[in-house]
Amino acid sequence: MSLTSRERVIAQIQHRETDYLPYTIRFGSDVGEQIEAYGTDVAERLDTCYGSPAWRNLVDNAITRINTHSLGVDASTGSIFTDVYGCKWRVDRRPFHLEEPALKTPSFKGFNLPDVDTLFNARWKEKTLHAIKQTPDHFVAVGFGFGLWERAWTLRGFDGALMDAASEPDFFEELLDRITEHQLAIIERLVELPVDGVLFSDDWGYQRGVLLGPERWRRMMKPRLARMYARVHAAGKYTLSHCCGSVADIMPDIIEIGLDVYESVQPEARDNSPYELKRKYGDKITFWGGLGSQSIIPFGRPEEIKAEVSKLCREMGRGGGYILSPAKPLQPETPTENAAAVVEAFLQQAGVTFP
């Protein structure tokens, strides 16, 4: 009897090889809760390429991502959206961006984080349970969007948060403490759901390394994230986290505090080769991603893409601990023939005959 998608993902997390690699392919923008808000025409171009949308029925994403929309940015509201935290966003351009943070100075005067009870009403739970039931044989991960670092910089502005960490550390650590308690309360609601894991989203890295620097990350972020991961594990769920950029410098720390699955695995970032990360840490953490969204997908030839997918399956899949995926959703600039190469290579490794 063959494995279900859910069983295949869990086997990989437990570092057991499977009949084929579980995979995910997404079409759209990777922007927190509004993953598909902007969308792309890639899937529509593939419809034309293949003569119909029938190919879509062949794609079976092993992980179902369910997001807490009430905590995110609604890109369907016009040009400016104010979120529940009081931050103003420009949402009519791609990608959307922060126009005005809720905390304009390093002070909490007159500011409170939103009441968690108001974010999780009965209608939200009903909608979420309905979404979970749609894919019963898949691994279900529920997320709440901006993580600890991302919530901090959205509240203070990106430059403001970086300057706070360096010049106003007492204020910044209090901000992190408040966000931590708030997100722990959110996690309490999420782990009550019949899901397999909690998906965090926190871009600690950029192309050259860790945004806060490794030592400051270890001092400020690590112990607070450890508390969140521990709460998820206490509920019998897995921890997954999306993270862009290079996190090679803190990979041992991420493993130490209990992250089960590291998603994105952006190969273009410094020292972030999936193969090198697998060699060093492949028996301790599961990697999800690794197919270059800034390199081979937009700029390679179809045959190069297929060869790289084969290499990922062969080397990253050895010994388990790997979920096949592009590092990012397929972006608008992806040539049609390259998008087709990704889809066909993923399906081929799964034993699906493509028409």
Order of alpha helices (4+ residues) and beta strands (2+ residues): alpha-alpha-beta-beta-beta-beta-alpha-alpha-beta-alpha-alpha-alpha-beta-beta-beta-alpha-alpha-beta-alpha-beta-alpha-beta-alpha-alpha-beta-alpha
